[in-house]
């Protein structure tokens, strides 16, 4: 799914692109079962790429929005989790920039662990309760 060579084309992303990408999460999430995997994954990849390009401050600002969006339903939760996964993968595996920029982004990712882990545990609990209720 991920093509690191495509990230080189994202250097011209503007803050307006970031607003558009953030706005796409609820729109894709509200498609329900009609949303195909490519649409969900590409939306998540776009938001992750824009977030990575804009820097660690953007990630820190986006994280509460992702968590809030995830509470709206399973589709939004799935997309929010994919965005978080893609951002962390981009930074740890594919990012070519190094030095202070990468160090500050890794610090932002590490600082988000206190927020992300309880969020993931809560999603798992809701999912398991839903499965148990169906039995």
N, C-alpha and C positions, 0 to 999 in steps of 0.2 A: 504493500500500500504506500509506503513512504518512499519518496524519491529525493535524496538529499541534493541532487543537482538542481531541482526546482527551486530550492530556497535561495539560490543566487539571484533569481529573477524577482525576489520579493524585497529587494533593497529600496525600491521606490515606494513602499507602502507609507501612506500618510496617516495622520491621526483620524482623518475622515474614514479611511478604510477600517480602522479599528472600531469606530462607532458602528459601521455597517456590519462588521463581523459579529460584534456583541449582540446587535439587534437580530441577527439571523438565528441565534440559539432558540429563543422562544418560538419563532416562526416555524422552524424545522420540527421542534418538539411537539407543536400542536397539530402536526399532520397525522399523528396517531399511527396506526398500523400501516397507513399508506406510504410512510416514509421508507424508502429503500435504503439499504445499507450504504450504497455509494453516496447518497445524498447526506446521510448523517455523518459518515466518516470524512467526507470532503469538507463539510461545514466545520467539523471539529478541527480538521487539519488547517483550514484557513485561519480560524481564530487562534490556534496554537502558533502558527507561523507569524501572524501579525503581532501577537503578544510577545513572542521571542524577539522579533525585530524591534519592537518599541522599547524593550528593556525590562529590568526587574521591577521597576516601579509600576509598570502597567500590569504585570503579573500579580503583584500585591493588591492592586486596585480591582482586578478582575476576579480574584478568588472569591470574595464575598458574593459577587453577582452570580458566579457559577453555583455556589452552594444554595443561594436563594432560588435560583432557577430550577435546581434539581429537586426542590421540595414540591414543585408544581406537578410532577408526574414521572412515571418511569422513563418515558422517552427523553425528557429533559435531563433526568439523572444520568442516563446512558451517555448523552452527548457531553454533559459536564465532566463525567469521568474520562471520556475519551480526550477532551481538551487537556485535562491535567496530565494524562498519560503522554500525550504527544508533546506537550511543553517540556516535560522532564526528559523524554527521550531525545528531543531535539538538542537540548542543552548538554546532556551527558554523553551522547553518542555521535551527533552529527555536526555540532557547532564548530566552525573553523576558527572563530575568534578566540583568543585566550587571554591570559593575563588578568588584569583587574576586572574587566567586563565579565568574564566567565566566573571569576571568584565572587563577584557581587550577585550574579544570577544564582549561583549555587547556594549562596547564603540566603537568598530570598526563598529558594525551594526548601532549604532546610528549616527556615523559620515557619514555613507553611505546614510543616508536618503536624504541628500541634492542632491545627485546624482541620487538615485533610483526614487524618486517621479517625477521629471521632465521627466525621461526616461519612466515611466509608463504612465504619462499623454500624452506624445508624441505617444506612442504605441496606446493608446485609440483613439487619434485624427486621426491617420492614419487608424485605423480600422473603425471608424465611417465614415470617408470620403469615404472609399472603399464601405461600405454598402450603403451609400447615392448615390454613382455613379452607383450602380447596380439597383437602383430603377427607 
